[in-house]
């Protein structure tokens, strides 16, 4: 598991996809690969506001 600010990601060596959650365990989405985690977080912040702590 790794942190990206207020977000948590879970890396699995057997899969390319990366699940992404907020630090409060709100589902953000499934990144197709580690290279698109930042884009997924950016979209989540645009849709739900910039503060992941208060969904």
MODELLER restraints for C-alpha pairs under 7 A, 6 or more apart:
rsr = mdl.restraints
at = mdl.atoms
rsr.add(forms.Gaussian(group=physical.xy_distance, feature=features.Distance(at['CA:1:A'], at['CA:8:A']), mean=6.79, stdev=0.5))
rsr.add(forms.Gaussian(group=physical.xy_distance, feature=features.Distance(at['CA:1:A'], at['CA:9:A']), mean=5.58, stdev=0.5))
rsr.add(forms.Gaussian(group=physical.xy_distance, feature=features.Distance(at['CA:1:A'], at['CA:10:A']), mean=4.37, stdev=0.5))
rsr.add(forms.Gaussian(group=physical.xy_distance, feature=features.Distance(at['CA:1:A'], at['CA:11:A']), mean=5.98, stdev=0.5))
rsr.add(forms.Gaussian(group=physical.xy_distance, feature=features.Distance(at['CA:2:A'], at['CA:8:A']), mean=5.73, stdev=0.5))
rsr.add(forms.Gaussian(group=physical.xy_distance, feature=features.Distance(at['CA:2:A'], at['CA:9:A']), mean=5.34, stdev=0.5))
rsr.add(forms.Gaussian(group=physical.xy_distance, feature=features.Distance(at['CA:2:A'], at['CA:10:A']), mean=6.46, stdev=0.5))
rsr.add(forms.Gaussian(group=physical.xy_distance, feature=features.Distance(at['CA:3:A'], at['CA:9:A']), mean=6.31, stdev=0.5))
rsr.add(forms.Gaussian(group=physical.xy_distance, feature=features.Distance(at['CA:6:A'], at['CA:22:A']), mean=5.89, stdev=0.5))
rsr.add(forms.Gaussian(group=physical.xy_distance, feature=features.Distance(at['CA:6:A'], at['CA:23:A']), mean=5.36, stdev=0.5))
rsr.add(forms.Gaussian(group=physical.xy_distance, feature=features.Distance(at['CA:6:A'], at['CA:52:A']), mean=6.08, stdev=0.5))
rsr.add(forms.Gaussian(group=physical.xy_distance, feature=features.Distance(at['CA:7:A'], at['CA:20:A']), mean=6.94, stdev=0.5))
rsr.add(forms.Gaussian(group=physical.xy_distance, feature=features.Distance(at['CA:7:A'], at['CA:21:A']), mean=5.70, stdev=0.5))
rsr.add(forms.Gaussian(group=physical.xy_distance, feature=features.Distance(at['CA:7:A'], at['CA:22:A']), mean=4.27, stdev=0.5))
rsr.add(forms.Gaussian(group=physical.xy_distance, feature=features.Distance(at['CA:7:A'], at['CA:23:A']), mean=5.21, stdev=0.5))
rsr.add(forms.Gaussian(group=physical.xy_distance, feature=features.Distance(at['CA:8:A'], at['CA:20:A']), mean=5.82, stdev=0.5))
rsr.add(forms.Gaussian(group=physical.xy_distance, feature=features.Distance(at['CA:8:A'], at['CA:21:A']), mean=5.23, stdev=0.5))
rsr.add(forms.Gaussian(group=physical.xy_distance, feature=features.Distance(at['CA:8:A'], at['CA:22:A']), mean=5.85, stdev=0.5))
rsr.add(forms.Gaussian(group=physical.xy_distance, feature=features.Distance(at['CA:8:A'], at['CA:23:A']), mean=5.92, stdev=0.5))
rsr.add(forms.Gaussian(group=physical.xy_distance, feature=features.Distance(at['CA:9:A'], at['CA:18:A']), mean=6.55, stdev=0.5))
rsr.add(forms.Gaussian(group=physical.xy_distance, feature=features.Distance(at['CA:9:A'], at['CA:19:A']), mean=5.75, stdev=0.5))
rsr.add(forms.Gaussian(group=physical.xy_distance, feature=features.Distance(at['CA:9:A'], at['CA:20:A']), mean=4.60, stdev=0.5))
rsr.add(forms.Gaussian(group=physical.xy_distance, feature=features.Distance(at['CA:9:A'], at['CA:21:A']), mean=6.41, stdev=0.5))
rsr.add(forms.Gaussian(group=physical.xy_distance, feature=features.Distance(at['CA:10:A'], at['CA:18:A']), mean=6.05, stdev=0.5))
rsr.add(forms.Gaussian(group=physical.xy_distance, feature=features.Distance(at['CA:10:A'], at['CA:19:A']), mean=5.79, stdev=0.5))
rsr.add(forms.Gaussian(group=physical.xy_distance, feature=features.Distance(at['CA:10:A'], at['CA:20:A']), mean=6.90, stdev=0.5))
rsr.add(forms.Gaussian(group=physical.xy_distance, feature=features.Distance(at['CA:11:A'], at['CA:18:A']), mean=5.83, stdev=0.5))
rsr.add(forms.Gaussian(group=physical.xy_distance, feature=features.Distance(at['CA:16:A'], at['CA:32:A']), mean=6.53, stdev=0.5))
rsr.add(forms.Gaussian(group=physical.xy_distance, feature=features.Distance(at['CA:16:A'], at['CA:33:A']), mean=5.12, stdev=0.5))
rsr.add(forms.Gaussian(group=physical.xy_distance, feature=features.Distance(at['CA:17:A'], at['CA:30:A']), mean=6.38, stdev=0.5))
rsr.add(forms.Gaussian(group=physical.xy_distance, feature=features.Distance(at['CA:17:A'], at['CA:31:A']), mean=5.51, stdev=0.5))
rsr.add(forms.Gaussian(group=physical.xy_distance, feature=features.Distance(at['CA:17:A'], at['CA:32:A']), mean=4.55, stdev=0.5))
rsr.add(forms.Gaussian(group=physical.xy_distance, feature=features.Distance(at['CA:17:A'], at['CA:33:A']), mean=4.90, stdev=0.5))
rsr.add(forms.Gaussian(group=physical.xy_distance, feature=features.Distance(at['CA:18:A'], at['CA:30:A']), mean=5.58, stdev=0.5))
rsr.add(forms.Gaussian(group=physical.xy_distance, feature=features.Distance(at['CA:18:A'], at['CA:31:A']), mean=5.00, stdev=0.5))
rsr.add(forms.Gaussian(group=physical.xy_distance, feature=features.Distance(at['CA:18:A'], at['CA:32:A']), mean=6.54, stdev=0.5))
rsr.add(forms.Gaussian(group=physical.xy_distance, feature=features.Distance(at['CA:18:A'], at['CA:33:A']), mean=6.09, stdev=0.5))
rsr.add(forms.Gaussian(group=physical.xy_distance, feature=features.Distance(at['CA:18:A'], at['CA:34:A']), mean=6.41, stdev=0.5))
rsr.add(forms.Gaussian(group=physical.xy_distance, feature=features.Distance(at['CA:19:A'], at['CA:29:A']), mean=6.09, stdev=0.5))
rsr.add(forms.Gaussian(group=physical.xy_distance, feature=features.Distance(at['CA:19:A'], at['CA:30:A']), mean=4.49, stdev=0.5))
rsr.add(forms.Gaussian(group=physical.xy_distance, feature=features.Distance(at['CA:19:A'], at['CA:31:A']), mean=6.23, stdev=0.5))
rsr.add(forms.Gaussian(group=physical.xy_distance, feature=features.Distance(at['CA:20:A'], at['CA:27:A']), mean=6.60, stdev=0.5))
rsr.add(forms.Gaussian(group=physical.xy_distance, feature=features.Distance(at['CA:20:A'], at['CA:28:A']), mean=5.41, stdev=0.5))
rsr.add(forms.Gaussian(group=physical.xy_distance, feature=features.Distance(at['CA:20:A'], at['CA:29:A']), mean=5.46, stdev=0.5))
rsr.add(forms.Gaussian(group=physical.xy_distance, feature=features.Distance(at['CA:20:A'], at['CA:30:A']), mean=6.01, stdev=0.5))
rsr.add(forms.Gaussian(group=physical.xy_distance, feature=features.Distance(at['CA:21:A'], at['CA:27:A']), mean=4.65, stdev=0.5))
rsr.add(forms.Gaussian(group=physical.xy_distance, feature=features.Distance(at['CA:21:A'], at['CA:28:A']), mean=5.01, stdev=0.5))
rsr.add(forms.Gaussian(group=physical.xy_distance, feature=features.Distance(at['CA:22:A'], at['CA:28:A']), mean=6.75, stdev=0.5))
rsr.add(forms.Gaussian(group=physical.xy_distance, feature=features.Distance(at['CA:22:A'], at['CA:52:A']), mean=6.08, stdev=0.5))
rsr.add(forms.Gaussian(group=physical.xy_distance, feature=features.Distance(at['CA:24:A'], at['CA:53:A']), mean=6.64, stdev=0.5))
rsr.add(forms.Gaussian(group=physical.xy_distance, feature=features.Distance(at['CA:28:A'], at['CA:44:A']), mean=6.55, stdev=0.5))
rsr.add(forms.Gaussian(group=physical.xy_distance, feature=features.Distance(at['CA:31:A'], at['CA:37:A']), mean=5.66, stdev=0.5))
rsr.add(forms.Gaussian(group=physical.xy_distance, feature=features.Distance(at['CA:31:A'], at['CA:40:A']), mean=6.64, stdev=0.5))
rsr.add(forms.Gaussian(group=physical.xy_distance, feature=features.Distance(at['CA:48:A'], at['CA:55:A']), mean=6.54, stdev=0.5))
